[in-house]
Amino acid sequence: MGLQAETSILKNRVVENLGKLSKSDVQNVLSFSEYLLFKGSRKELVNKVVLDPQKDPILEIIGIGDVEPFASKIDQELYGV
């Protein structure tokens, strides 16, 4: 059985089950499916984002606290330790 056939069977089962659910449960299923679509589109967007220090100056200062004189005193400054 091919992928399209399996997908079609699954979709039919979902539709059948939706017919047996209350309005509230159908709204929950709709919200969840919209969340899955959003999550998938966001993942694609994140994968397309390229960080370029030349275009985003904040990237140039990331990690500045890892070197002296900041590194040895950072816990003291932040937490009073």
Number of C-alpha atoms within 10 A of each C-alpha: 5 7 8 9 10 11 11 12 12 12 12 12 11 12 11 11 11 15 10 10 12 10 11 9 12 15 13 12 15 12 12 12 12 12 12 12 12 12 12 11 11 12 11 11 10 9 8 9 8 7 9 10 11 9 9 9 10 9 12 12 9 9 9 11 13 11 9 10 10 12 12 12 13 15 11 9 10 8 7 8 8
